[in-house]
Amino acid sequence: MNMPYPTFHFILVVDIEGFGKRTVPVQESLRKAMYEVVRTAFQDTHLDWESVVRLDRGDGILMLVPTTANSVVLAGPFVRALDAALREKARIYTVEHEIRMRVALHQGNCQQDADGWVGEALNTASRLVDAQPLRDALRAATRAQMALIVSDEIYRAVIRHGYRQIDPASFGAVPIEAKELREQAWIHVPDYPYPPGITPPAATTPPPQPPQQSASASQEPQAGASGRPAAGNHLAFHGNVTVGQDIVGGDKTVHGGEPT
């Protein structure tokens, strides 16, 4: 039955890397494995697989997860469970059947019509999973089985708070420019401290400090201070001279006076 109003969902998309380069029999095998690992990850994290709306994409699945699911579980434990399930497949599959995934997580309103689902959030999730920075990160992560991209909304609502099994420092910000989409997203590769293929943010350079006065200079007496007289106020005379109406015979030293 069609819903008269849009409903809010978490949107999860998975896509198999290099799917189109495989033969049809291999593609069939990979599709079967894809559904197995995703279903296993849902079950291992106690998320209700049967309540998920699943839209098949051939080389992937677009899933509408109801908000009864926990967003922290989706962004943390679920991602780890999916990575573990993919690694299990990697141990038994040949190189020809290797399955590595790009994964996107977003959220937003979705509207059901007579033939399926529509909504800006669905378009955004689809653009994210196909984004070039995510492809580059997975290609560079040679020992990984998956790479995750989350929208800035998910990052601000969940990732940045550092909930259990989520390390914000392992997410790298990337600009996404795909068709109508212009926004920042965040990439994470399991078991990597920072996603490979992504340039880390430049370190902040502290402003230059004024030169410090040396200890010896700071200890020099100032003009008019006690100690050595300041330059310009120290007058020495030799022989007979008149100073301030005084006739002086011999040598005399005057501080601050003017000879006449």
C-alpha positions as CSV (number, residue, x, y, z in Angstrom):
1,M,0.0,0.0,0.0
2,N,1.3,3.4,-1.0
3,M,2.1,5.9,1.8
4,P,0.3,9.3,1.4
5,Y,3.3,11.1,3.0
6,P,7.0,10.7,2.9
7,T,8.6,8.7,5.7
8,F,12.0,9.1,7.4
9,H,14.5,6.3,6.9
10,F,18.1,5.5,7.2
11,I,19.4,4.7,3.7
12,L,22.0,2.1,3.3
13,V,23.5,1.3,-0.1
14,V,26.1,-1.4,-1.0
15,D,27.8,-1.9,-4.3
16,I,30.2,-4.6,-5.5
17,E,33.5,-3.3,-6.8
18,G,34.4,-4.2,-10.4
19,F,31.1,-6.1,-10.9
20,G,30.7,-5.3,-14.6
21,K,34.1,-6.8,-15.5
22,R,33.1,-10.3,-14.4
23,T,31.4,-13.0,-16.4
24,V,27.7,-13.7,-15.9
25,P,28.2,-16.9,-13.9
26,V,30.6,-15.0,-11.6
27,Q,28.2,-12.1,-11.3
28,E,25.5,-14.5,-10.2
29,S,27.8,-16.0,-7.5
30,L,28.8,-12.5,-6.3
31,R,25.1,-11.4,-6.0
32,K,24.4,-14.4,-3.9
33,A,27.4,-13.6,-1.7
34,M,26.3,-10.0,-1.5
35,Y,22.9,-10.8,0.0
36,E,24.4,-13.4,2.3
37,V,27.0,-11.0,3.9
38,V,24.5,-8.1,4.3
39,R,21.8,-10.4,5.8
40,T,24.5,-11.9,8.2
41,A,25.6,-8.4,9.3
42,F,22.0,-7.4,10.1
43,Q,21.5,-10.6,12.1
44,D,24.8,-10.3,13.9
45,T,23.9,-6.8,15.1
46,H,20.3,-7.7,16.0
47,L,18.8,-5.4,13.3
48,D,15.5,-6.6,11.8
49,W,16.3,-7.7,8.2
50,E,12.7,-8.4,7.4
51,S,11.6,-4.8,8.1
52,V,14.1,-3.4,5.6
53,V,12.8,-2.3,2.2
54,R,15.3,-3.7,-0.3
55,L,15.7,-2.3,-3.8
56,D,17.9,-4.4,-6.0
57,R,20.5,-2.6,-8.2
58,G,22.0,-5.6,-9.9
59,D,25.5,-5.0,-8.6
60,G,24.2,-3.7,-5.3
61,I,21.3,-3.1,-3.0
62,L,19.6,0.1,-1.8
63,M,18.0,-0.4,1.5
64,L,15.5,1.7,3.4
65,V,16.0,0.9,7.1
66,P,13.2,2.0,9.5
67,T,14.0,4.4,12.3
68,T,13.3,1.7,14.8
69,A,16.9,0.7,14.0
70,N,19.7,2.4,16.0
71,S,21.8,4.8,13.9
72,V,24.9,4.2,16.1
73,V,24.6,0.5,15.6
74,L,24.3,1.0,11.8
75,A,27.4,3.3,11.7
76,G,29.5,1.2,14.1
77,P,28.8,-2.5,14.9
78,F,26.9,-3.1,11.7
79,V,29.9,-1.8,9.6
80,R,32.3,-4.1,11.5
81,A,30.0,-7.1,11.1
82,L,29.7,-6.5,7.4
83,D,33.5,-6.2,7.1
84,A,33.9,-9.5,9.1
85,A,31.4,-11.3,6.8
86,L,33.2,-10.0,3.7
87,R,36.5,-11.2,5.2
88,E,35.1,-14.7,5.7
89,K,34.1,-14.8,2.0
90,A,37.6,-13.6,1.0
91,R,39.2,-16.6,2.8
92,I,37.3,-19.1,0.6
93,Y,36.8,-17.3,-2.7
94,T,39.2,-17.2,-5.5
95,V,40.6,-14.0,-7.0
96,E,38.1,-14.2,-9.8
97,H,35.2,-14.3,-7.2
98,E,36.7,-11.6,-4.9
99,I,34.0,-9.5,-3.4
100,R,34.8,-6.0,-2.2
101,M,32.1,-3.4,-1.5
102,R,31.5,0.3,-1.4
103,V,29.0,1.2,1.2
104,A,27.0,4.5,1.7
105,L,25.0,5.6,4.7
106,H,22.6,8.5,4.7
107,Q,19.2,9.5,6.1
108,G,16.1,11.4,5.0
109,N,12.5,11.3,3.7
110,C,11.4,8.8,1.1
111,Q,8.1,8.7,-0.7
112,Q,6.5,5.5,-2.0
113,D,4.6,5.6,-5.3
114,A,2.9,3.0,-7.4
115,D,6.1,1.6,-8.8
116,G,8.7,2.1,-6.0
117,W,10.3,4.8,-4.0
118,V,11.4,8.3,-4.7
119,G,13.1,11.1,-2.8
120,E,16.1,13.5,-2.7
121,A,17.7,11.4,0.1
122,L,17.6,8.3,-2.2
123,N,19.4,10.3,-5.0
124,T,22.0,11.5,-2.5
125,A,22.7,8.0,-1.2
126,S,23.1,6.7,-4.8
127,R,25.5,9.5,-5.7
128,L,27.6,8.8,-2.5
129,V,28.1,5.1,-3.2
130,D,29.3,5.9,-6.7
131,A,31.5,8.9,-5.8
132,Q,35.0,8.9,-7.2
133,P,36.7,9.6,-3.8
134,L,35.1,6.4,-2.4
135,R,36.2,4.4,-5.4
136,D,39.8,5.8,-5.0
137,A,39.9,5.0,-1.3
138,L,38.8,1.4,-1.8
139,R,41.2,0.9,-4.7
140,A,44.1,2.3,-2.5
141,A,43.1,0.1,0.5
142,T,44.5,-3.1,-0.9
143,R,44.1,-5.1,2.3
144,A,40.5,-3.9,2.9
145,Q,37.2,-5.6,1.9
146,M,35.1,-2.5,2.0
147,A,35.0,1.3,2.2
148,L,32.3,3.3,3.8
149,I,31.1,6.8,3.0
150,V,28.6,8.7,5.2
151,S,26.8,11.9,4.5
152,D,27.7,15.1,6.5
153,E,24.3,14.7,8.2
154,I,25.2,11.2,9.5
155,Y,28.7,12.4,10.5
156,R,27.3,15.4,12.5
157,A,24.6,13.3,14.1
158,V,26.5,10.1,14.9
159,I,30.2,9.8,13.9
160,R,31.7,13.0,15.4
161,H,30.4,12.0,18.9
162,G,32.7,9.0,19.0
163,Y,30.2,6.4,20.2
164,R,31.4,2.9,21.0
165,Q,33.2,1.2,18.0
166,I,33.2,4.5,16.1
167,D,36.5,6.5,15.8
168,P,35.9,10.0,14.3
169,A,39.6,10.3,13.6
170,S,39.5,7.4,11.1
171,F,37.0,9.4,8.9
172,G,38.4,11.6,6.2
173,A,36.4,14.5,4.8
174,V,36.0,14.7,1.0
175,P,34.1,17.1,-1.3
176,I,31.4,15.4,-3.4
177,E,30.5,16.8,-6.8
178,A,28.2,14.4,-8.8
179,K,25.4,15.6,-11.0
180,E,23.2,17.9,-8.8
181,L,25.1,16.9,-5.5
182,R,27.5,19.4,-4.0
183,E,28.4,18.6,-0.4
184,Q,31.0,17.3,2.0
185,A,31.0,13.6,2.9
186,W,33.2,11.4,5.1
187,I,35.1,8.2,4.2
188,H,36.2,5.4,6.5
189,V,38.0,2.1,5.7
190,P,37.9,-0.6,8.4
191,D,41.3,-1.3,10.1
192,Y,42.9,1.8,8.6
193,P,43.7,4.7,10.9
194,Y,42.8,7.0,8.0
195,P,41.4,6.2,4.6
196,P,44.1,5.7,2.0
197,G,43.9,7.7,-1.1
198,I,42.4,10.7,0.8
199,T,44.5,13.7,1.6
200,P,44.5,14.5,5.3
201,P,43.7,18.1,6.3
202,A,46.7,20.4,6.5
203,A,48.1,20.9,9.9
204,T,47.4,24.3,11.4
205,T,50.6,26.5,11.5
206,P,50.9,28.6,14.6
207,P,51.3,32.4,14.0
208,P,55.0,33.6,14.1
209,Q,56.1,34.9,17.5
210,P,58.1,38.1,18.0
211,P,61.8,37.6,18.7
212,Q,62.6,37.2,22.4
213,Q,65.1,39.4,24.1
214,S,68.2,37.5,25.2
215,A,68.9,37.1,28.9
216,S,72.1,39.2,28.7
217,A,70.3,42.0,26.9
218,S,67.4,42.0,29.4
219,Q,69.9,42.4,32.2
220,E,71.6,45.6,30.7
221,P,71.0,48.6,32.9
222,Q,68.6,51.2,31.4
223,A,69.3,54.9,31.0
224,G,69.1,56.7,34.4
225,A,69.0,53.5,36.3
226,S,71.4,52.6,39.1
227,G,74.7,51.0,38.0
228,R,76.7,52.2,35.0
229,P,75.7,55.7,34.0
230,A,73.8,56.1,30.8
231,A,75.6,57.3,27.7
232,G,75.6,61.1,27.2
233,N,75.5,61.9,30.9
234,H,79.1,60.8,31.7
235,L,81.7,63.6,31.3
236,A,85.4,63.2,32.2
237,F,87.9,66.1,32.3
238,H,91.7,66.2,32.6
239,G,93.7,69.2,33.8
240,N,92.3,72.6,35.0
241,V,88.7,73.3,34.0
242,T,85.8,75.4,35.3
243,V,82.6,73.4,36.1
244,G,79.5,75.2,37.4
245,Q,81.6,78.3,38.5
246,D,84.1,75.9,40.2
247,I,87.7,76.0,39.2
248,V,89.0,72.5,39.4
249,G,92.6,71.5,39.3
250,G,93.5,68.0,38.1
251,D,91.1,65.4,36.9
252,K,87.3,65.4,37.6
253,T,84.4,63.3,36.5
254,V,80.9,64.9,36.3
255,H,77.6,63.0,35.9
256,G,74.7,65.0,34.3
257,G,76.5,68.4,34.4
258,E,77.6,70.7,31.6
259,P,81.1,72.3,31.6
260,T,81.5,76.0,31.2
